[in-house]
């Protein structure tokens, strides 16, 4: 985890991920990847509005 994340928050996140099943973790990764793609697409549209 990044050093700028509070230790209490880090502990909560680790605990949440430990309680997730493998399928749930994979679903979360896929969800985060979709979000990243949407953010990247939005940035491209912002930089190149006429395309």
C-alpha positions, 0 to 999 in steps of 0.5 A: 500500500502507498505510504500516504494511506493511513494505517487504519485504512490499510488494515480495513482494506486488507481485512476486506480482501482477506474475507473475499473469496477468490471469485469475489477478488477476481470480480473486483479486479475486473470491475477496477479494470473496467473503471480504469478503461473508462477513465482512460477513454474519458481522458482521450476524449478530453484531449481530442474532442474532435475525434 
